[in-house]
């Protein structure tokens, strides 16, 4: 139990370091590739995001959706990729190769669609090499470049506001 606390503290320290070193570099480059991080414990409707990506004219091979669950569910059959806290080590080290590949991919945009204050989700968002990060209003506003203040269940509002701001920023 004590080691778990030390591990969490080392990951928080690593997260703060990542966020303090982050340089925001927003360009008017069109969004052609999209990564999405979901908390499957909060929302598990994969089709909402597929339809949203289709609307943004993102091709299927340029879209990657990953899920995170705080539970150790190994039998999640509806998701291709689902991660849990066991995939994270000390000092923000990623133990899962597939997750590391997702985080190293330079997406034009990343959508972090979760509201729970989960350290691993924040680490995933912070470690992502995405050019432009979009998320829902959270406790730590340093994570995302564009923050949409809405409730998690109001996906249509999130979608409309995101499209509005991406149009203003000349990203779509």
N, C-alpha and C positions, 0 to 999 in steps of 0.2 A: 504494500500500500504506500509506503514511504517512497519507494522508487518511482511509482506512478506519479506522485506529486512532483518529484524532481524532474522527471521526463516532461511533464506538462510545463513546468517552469522554464526548462531549456528550450522547448518549442515556442513558448511565448516570447522569450528573449530573441530567438531567431526571427520570429514574425515581426517584432518591432524593428529589428535591424533591417529586414527586407523592405519594410514600409518606409523607414527613414531614408534609405538609399534610393528609393524609387524615383525615377525621373519621368514625368508625364510628357509624352511626345505625341500630341494629337495633330494628325495631318488630315487633309481632306481626301485621302485615298478611299476609294469605294470598298465596301465590305464584300469580299468574295469568299472568305472562309470564316467559319463560326464554330466556336467551342462553347459548350453549355455544361455548367456544373449544377446539379440538383441535389437537394436533400430528400431522399426517397421517403424518409420518415414524415416529411411535411407534405409533399406533393409527388404523385407517382403517375401523372398523365403524360406519357411520352409523346402522344399524338399532338398535343398543343404546340409543342416546340417544333415538331416536324412541319406542321402547317405554317407556323410563323417563319421558319427558314425558307419554305417554298415561296411565301409572300415576299421575302427579301431577295428572292432569286438566288439562293444559295444551293448549289448542286449537292446531291447526296454524298458524293465523295469528298466534299469540302466541309461537311458537317460532322461533328463528333459530340455526342451527348454521353456524359458519365454521371453516375449516381453515387451518393455516399449514404451510408446508414450507420448509425451509432450502434445498432445491434449487429451481432455476428451472424447474420443470415447468409448461409452459403447456398440456399435453395431459391434464390431470387431468379426465377426463370424468365421474367419479362424483360430483364435488362441484360444487355450484352456485357456491360462493364459496371460492376458495383464494388465500391471500396468500403472499408471500415477502419476503425482506429488501429488495427493490427498492421496496416500497411504503412504506418508512420513510425519512425524511430526517434532517437534523440537528436536534438539540434536541427530539427526539420528534415532529417534524412528520409527519403522515400524508399521504402523497401520493395515496392511493386514495380516491375519493369514497365508494365503497360501504363500505369499511372504516370510514371516518369516520362514516358514517351508523349503522353497527352500534354503534360506541363511544359515540355521542351518544344512542342510544336508552336510555330509563330502564326497564330490565328490573327486575322484582321480584327476580330472582335471576340470577346468572351462575355457570356451572360452568366452571372452568378445568381441563381434563383433560389434563395433561401433566406430565412429571417432569424432562425435560431443562432445563438451565439456559440457556435461549435468551433473550437480551435483548429481542428483538421480542415474544415471547410474554408476557414480564413487562410490557412496555410496554402491550400490548393489555389485559391484566387491570387494570393500574393506571389506564389512561385511561378504562376503561369507567365509565359513569354508573349502573351497576346498583346497586340498593339493598343487596343481600346477596350476598356473593361466597363461593363454595364451591370448594374445590380439594383436590388431593392434597398431602401433606406435601412441601414443597420447601425449598430453601435459605433463601429469604427469606419468613419467616412474616408479614410485614406486608401481603402481597398479598391474603390472603383472611380473611373473617370466621369461616368454619367450615372447619377443616382435617381431612380424613379421612386417617389414616395407613394406607395400603394400597399394594400394588403395582399398577402400571398394568394388568396382565393380569387382575387380580382385580376385574372390574367388578361382579360380583354382591355382593361384600363392600362395595364403595363404595356401591352402590345401597341395600343394607340399612342401612348406617350413616347414610347421608344421610337416608333416610326416618325412621329412628329419631330423629335429632337435629332434623329439621324438625318432627316431631310434638311433641317436647318443647318446641320454641320456638314452637309454635302457628302454624306457617307453612303447614301443609297440613291 
